[in-house]
């Protein structure tokens, strides 16, 4: 059988590791042959038209749902016999959205084992009978009358080490994801990885806890170091961003990873960036992260108002711990990135001013200050729903919300009754001035290339990926990205059909 896994984030700079994990898992554990094609950074409809796929899977966040539904509607026109499956956070949290979509099936929760069982069923039966689908846990699907049927929840994979490394070989790593990029600490080849899944905390604005059911699982230190070693030796990466919600939740594991990386000499070859919770930050953990060669740490500070911080993140987070985290990173020479949120329910002008004062007194290397957007199945969503800002049919695309937070003032999404739209806008615009002052200008970024042209290794990397580098410098259009813009999909399909 033939399986297509589609990434709808055609302009995302990071590889779609979620579907790459599914690909590697099925390739390892499938009893029947499964030919898998990851469709990423290319014209989706043309790729579908050129190949017949038995099953087509698309993963989507809430902010991607409109795009995924639009693509699915076009796919059924050119491949009507294919089964369309949607997975990811949104369909897990709001499975009722499958009903009016073009998708046949939704996977609820972790997708590797679920999709494997679907592929095995199709390989054996050459179809997906409803009575057999009902025996697979972690699904929502339509019956013959388009009513939704939900099967029992899927148990999470207990040992994350049982999941192979993501199938990066099926991605356009060399063409797209392994090109020299300019970061704060220089020019290099950067990529991403995960070493855990889940988060036990319940921040009122984050839907991660709902998806992972407040559970966290960790890859072993041995697994993590083997993947890092592979990324360095096979793909030649210079820097890795660890995407975990809570990489440092286990101090012992961090220490083990640091020890193993030092023993293998990898700390001299690759550096890391990651996210850290200020409530977990102490000198011991920062020392071990420094030994790992962690050069950049991002903190979700969210606010510097004690009252708002407790409301948003619970009793474990305090402003004093925010200050301590910044000071420790400064002591050990680690770049600090901070994320803040304005526009929380019940937030006052005074609360917001405390956040701006914190940034003046504890200046960070880089800052992001966003207006809060309610995400499904969070406390903020429930509040926004009660006040009429959102509903169960809320469309993030129509409401022009392209990601978790918004960087521009949105008068329709002020969730606090304690400030007027005019007051919020004035404070929000002042906050963006702080953001702009921490960002490196495009001109400065271009100048940074010059310092590295003396290094023959970087010159070779630049030459091999010269088209992508010129695009990053603003000197050339990116043909790959330009080809896959949504507005051009239909035009290209028509041209291909009439050629």
BELJO-V918852 format. One line per field, one symbol per residue. ss: DSSP state (h for helix, s for strand, l for the rest). phi: phi as a letter, one per 30 degrees, with the letter a starting at -180 (. if undefined). burial: # if it has 16 or more other ideal C-beta (glycine too) atoms within 10 Angstrom, else .. Layout:
ss->???
phi->???
burial->???
This chain:
ss->lsssssllllllllllhhhhhhhhhhhhhlllllsssssllllhhhhhhhllllsssssllhhhhhhhhhhhhhhhhhllllssssslhhhhhlhhhhllllllsssllllhhhhhhhhhhhhhhllllhhhhlllllsssslllllssslllllllllhhhlllllhhhllhhhhhllssssllssssssssllssslllllllllhhhhhlllsssllhhhhhhhhhhhhhhhlllssssllllhhhlhhhhhhhhhhhhhllhhhllsssssslhhhllhhhhhhhhhhlssssssssslllhhhhhhhhlllllhhhhhhhhhhhhhlllssssssssllllllhhhhhhhhhhhhhllllsssssslllllllhhhhhhhhlllllllllllllllllllsllllhhhlllllllhhhhhhhhhhhhhhhhhhlllhhhhhhhhhhhlllhhhhhhhhhlhhhhhhhllllllhhhhhllhhhhhhhhhhhhhl
phi->.cbccccdddcddcdddeddddddddddcddcdbccbccahaddddddddbccdbbcbcbdedcdedddddddddddcbddddcbcbjdddddbddddeccdddbbccidceddddddddddddciabdeddddccdibbacddciddccceddddddcdddddeedddccddddbcccebccdckcacbbbacbabjaddbedcccedddchhcbbbddedddddddddddddcidcbbccdedbecdcdddeddddddddddidddcbcbbacbcddccbddddddddddidcbbccddiacceddddddbiddcbdddeddddddddecicdccbcbbcjdeidceddddddddedddbdcdabbbcddcdceibddddddddcidbadcecddddhccaebbccdbddbdccddbdedddddddddddddeddccddddddddddddcddcdddddddddcddddddddicadceddddcdedceddddddddcd
burial->##########....#############.##...#.##############...#################.##.##...#..##############.##..######################.....#....#..#.#####........#..#.#...#..######.##.#..########..##############.#.##########...#.##.#.#######.##...##############...######.##....##.###########.#...#####################..##.###...#.#.##.###.##....############.##..##.###.##..#.##################.##....##...#.#....#..###..##..####.##....##.##..##.##.........#...#..#.....#..##..#..##.##.......#...#....#...#......
